[in-house]
Amino acid sequence: MNQTDPEVGLRFGPPVRRWNLSDCDILAEPSFASSCLRHPVFGELFRRKTYKLGETIRTIGTPIKEFGIVVDGCLKSCRSTVDGDELCSAYFEKDDVFPELLYFTGTKEYTYNLSAAKRTTVMWLGAPYFELMLRTDDQLLYRFMLYLSKRGLKNQMLLACLRYRTIRERVAFWLLEMDGIAQGDRVQLPASQTIWANELRVSRASLNQEIKRMERLGYFRIKGHQLELLDREGLGNLL
């Protein structure tokens, strides 16, 4: 029997059945972002928007009416210091969802300026539809929890990374932690070396020199935007 959600007026079928972890290997399933975009009911409600480098997408105080999923490119959230300098607090890359933490903790407006760190395509879905999608699909809700957990782990890792003083130590710690978060046998690198340098709070030139040295020493091998760890023990001994 179909139901109608009074908030959005969308008709949908009964909730997806309850399921057990033994039903499937959740790590082998599509990402949360992919599952949303291919959802049989809500997938067709997403709208696509592409932003050019440096374009402002949302400003501080903008009401949160939609959720976004990055399908290509990279966004950055920033605030300005009292001196007018830009302070970047987070990046949203491919398959990242935003602004989930603000919205679900009760803050219904942006607390940062959101702009494109490079040419970026975002798929947007109205906030009421996004909530309804999670309420009516148990498996999707579980994937959302996994996504939030991994993003939370990464944020904690970045904070802990700053305790190390040298660039080599920060790179080693970042790689070992990201290797633990990654599902495959390779670490996915940030969309650009500038983004990676900003996350580690070092200059791009210094980071570029250091990773070249570490690659020559045999700690890892870089292929495109992926990195294969070759000497985990050696990286661990640097910390």
C-alpha positions as CSV (number, residue, x, y, z in Angstrom):
1,M,0.0,0.0,0.0
2,N,1.4,3.4,-1.0
3,Q,1.9,6.1,1.5
4,T,2.2,9.9,1.1
5,D,4.6,11.9,3.1
6,P,2.7,15.1,4.3
7,E,5.9,17.2,4.2
8,V,6.8,16.7,0.6
9,G,3.7,15.2,-0.9
10,L,5.7,12.4,-2.6
11,R,4.1,9.0,-2.9
12,F,6.3,6.0,-2.2
13,G,5.9,2.3,-1.5
14,P,6.5,0.5,1.8
15,P,9.9,0.9,3.4
16,V,12.7,-1.3,2.2
17,R,12.7,-4.6,4.1
18,R,14.8,-5.0,7.2
19,W,18.0,-6.8,6.4
20,N,20.9,-8.5,8.2
21,L,24.6,-7.9,7.7
22,S,24.9,-11.5,6.6
23,D,22.7,-10.7,3.6
24,C,25.6,-9.1,1.7
25,D,29.1,-7.8,2.1
26,I,28.4,-4.1,2.6
27,L,32.0,-3.2,1.6
28,A,31.4,-4.7,-1.8
29,E,28.3,-2.6,-2.3
30,P,28.2,0.8,-4.1
31,S,29.1,3.9,-2.2
32,F,26.4,5.9,-0.4
33,A,26.6,8.6,-3.0
34,S,26.2,6.2,-5.9
35,S,23.3,4.5,-4.1
36,C,21.5,7.8,-3.7
37,L,22.0,8.8,-7.3
38,R,20.7,5.5,-8.6
39,H,17.8,5.2,-6.1
40,P,14.7,3.9,-7.9
41,V,12.4,6.6,-6.4
42,F,14.6,9.6,-5.5
43,G,17.4,9.2,-8.0
44,E,15.4,11.0,-10.7
45,L,14.7,14.0,-8.4
46,F,18.4,15.1,-8.3
47,R,19.4,18.2,-10.3
48,R,22.8,18.6,-11.8
49,K,24.8,21.9,-11.5
50,T,28.4,22.5,-12.6
51,Y,30.5,25.3,-11.1
52,K,33.7,26.9,-12.4
53,L,36.9,27.3,-10.5
54,G,36.6,29.9,-7.7
55,E,32.8,30.2,-8.1
56,T,31.0,30.9,-4.8
57,I,28.2,28.3,-4.2
58,R,26.9,29.2,-0.8
59,T,27.7,32.0,1.7
60,I,27.6,32.1,5.5
61,G,23.9,32.4,6.6
62,T,22.4,30.8,3.5
63,P,19.5,28.6,4.5
64,I,20.1,24.8,3.9
65,K,17.3,23.7,1.6
66,E,19.2,21.1,-0.4
67,F,21.8,18.4,0.1
68,G,24.6,18.1,-2.4
69,I,26.7,15.2,-3.7
70,V,30.0,15.9,-5.4
71,V,30.2,13.8,-8.6
72,D,33.3,15.4,-10.1
73,G,35.8,18.0,-8.9
74,C,36.2,19.5,-5.4
75,L,34.6,22.1,-3.1
76,K,36.0,23.9,-0.2
77,S,34.5,25.4,2.9
78,C,36.2,28.6,4.2
79,R,35.8,31.4,6.6
80,S,37.7,34.7,6.7
81,T,39.9,35.8,9.6
82,V,39.7,39.3,11.2
83,D,42.6,40.2,8.9
84,G,40.7,39.1,5.8
85,D,42.7,36.0,5.1
86,E,40.9,32.9,3.9
87,L,40.9,29.9,6.3
88,C,40.0,26.6,4.6
89,S,38.3,24.2,7.1
90,A,37.3,21.3,4.9
91,Y,37.2,19.9,1.4
92,F,34.4,17.9,-0.3
93,E,35.6,15.6,-3.1
94,K,34.0,13.0,-5.3
95,D,31.2,11.1,-3.5
96,D,31.2,13.5,-0.6
97,V,27.8,14.7,0.8
98,F,27.2,18.1,2.3
99,P,26.1,19.8,4.5
100,E,25.0,16.7,6.5
101,L,26.6,17.6,9.8
102,L,25.1,21.1,9.9
103,Y,21.6,20.0,9.0
104,F,21.3,16.9,11.2
105,T,22.7,18.7,14.2
106,G,20.0,21.4,14.0
107,T,21.9,24.1,12.2
108,K,19.7,24.9,9.2
109,E,22.0,27.5,7.6
110,Y,25.6,27.5,6.3
111,T,28.3,28.5,8.8
112,Y,31.0,28.8,6.2
113,N,31.4,30.0,2.6
114,L,31.3,27.2,0.1
115,S,33.2,27.5,-3.2
116,A,34.7,25.4,-6.0
117,A,38.3,24.5,-5.6
118,K,38.3,23.4,-9.2
119,R,35.6,22.9,-11.8
120,T,33.0,20.8,-10.0
121,T,29.8,19.1,-10.7
122,V,27.2,18.7,-7.9
123,M,24.0,16.7,-7.8
124,W,21.4,18.5,-5.6
125,L,18.4,17.0,-3.8
126,G,15.8,18.9,-1.6
127,A,16.4,18.4,2.1
128,P,12.9,17.0,2.8
129,Y,13.4,14.4,0.0
130,F,16.8,13.5,1.3
131,E,15.4,12.9,4.8
132,L,12.5,10.8,3.4
133,M,15.0,8.7,1.3
134,L,16.9,7.8,4.5
135,R,13.7,7.1,6.5
136,T,12.3,4.7,3.9
137,D,15.5,2.7,3.0
138,D,17.2,0.9,5.8
139,Q,20.2,-0.2,3.7
140,L,20.8,3.3,2.4
141,L,20.6,4.6,6.0
142,Y,23.3,2.1,7.0
143,R,25.5,3.2,4.2
144,F,25.0,6.8,5.3
145,M,26.2,5.8,8.8
146,L,29.3,4.2,7.3
147,Y,30.0,7.3,5.2
148,L,29.7,9.6,8.3
149,S,31.9,7.3,10.3
150,K,34.7,7.3,7.7
151,R,34.5,11.1,7.3
152,G,34.6,11.5,11.1
153,L,37.7,9.2,11.3
154,K,39.4,11.3,8.5
155,N,38.7,14.5,10.4
156,Q,40.1,13.1,13.6
157,M,43.1,11.8,11.7
158,L,43.8,15.3,10.2
159,L,43.7,16.8,13.7
160,A,46.1,14.2,15.0
161,C,48.4,14.6,12.0
162,L,49.2,18.2,13.0
163,R,50.9,17.0,16.2
164,Y,53.8,15.9,14.1
165,R,56.4,18.6,13.3
166,T,58.1,17.5,10.1
167,I,56.5,17.1,6.7
168,R,57.8,13.5,6.4
169,E,56.1,12.6,9.7
170,R,52.8,14.1,8.6
171,V,52.9,12.4,5.2
172,A,53.7,9.0,6.9
173,F,50.9,9.4,9.5
174,W,48.4,10.5,6.8
175,L,49.2,7.6,4.6
176,L,49.0,5.0,7.3
177,E,45.7,6.3,8.6
178,M,44.2,6.7,5.1
179,D,45.3,3.1,4.3
180,G,43.3,2.0,7.3
181,I,40.2,3.8,6.1
182,A,40.5,2.7,2.4
183,Q,38.5,-0.2,1.3
184,G,40.9,-1.4,-1.4
185,D,44.7,-2.0,-1.6
186,R,45.5,1.6,-2.7
187,V,45.1,5.0,-1.0
188,Q,43.1,7.6,-2.9
189,L,45.0,10.9,-3.0
190,P,43.3,14.3,-2.8
191,A,42.1,15.9,-6.0
192,S,45.3,18.0,-6.2
193,Q,48.6,18.4,-4.4
194,T,47.5,21.8,-3.3
195,I,44.5,20.3,-1.4
196,W,46.8,17.7,0.1
197,A,49.3,20.4,1.3
198,N,46.4,22.4,2.8
199,E,45.2,19.4,4.7
200,L,48.7,18.8,6.1
201,R,49.2,22.6,6.7
202,V,52.4,22.7,4.7
203,S,53.4,24.5,1.5
204,R,52.7,22.7,-1.8
205,A,56.4,23.1,-2.9
206,S,57.6,21.5,0.3
207,L,55.1,18.6,0.1
208,N,56.0,18.0,-3.5
209,Q,59.7,17.7,-2.7
210,E,59.1,15.4,0.3
211,I,56.8,12.9,-1.5
212,K,59.3,12.6,-4.3
213,R,62.1,11.8,-1.8
214,M,59.9,9.3,0.0
215,E,58.9,7.6,-3.3
216,R,62.6,7.3,-4.3
217,L,63.3,5.7,-0.9
218,G,60.7,3.0,-1.6
219,Y,58.0,3.9,0.9
220,F,55.3,4.0,-1.8
221,R,54.5,4.2,-5.5
222,I,52.2,6.9,-7.0
223,K,50.1,6.2,-10.0
224,G,47.8,9.1,-11.0
225,H,45.6,10.0,-8.0
226,Q,46.3,6.6,-6.3
227,L,49.1,5.5,-4.1
228,E,50.3,2.0,-3.3
229,L,52.1,1.5,0.0
230,L,55.3,-0.6,-0.3
231,D,56.8,-0.2,3.1
232,R,54.2,0.2,5.9
233,E,56.7,-0.9,8.5
234,G,59.2,1.8,7.3
235,L,56.5,4.5,7.5
236,G,55.6,3.4,11.0
237,N,59.2,3.7,12.1
238,L,59.2,7.3,11.1
239,L,56.6,8.2,13.8
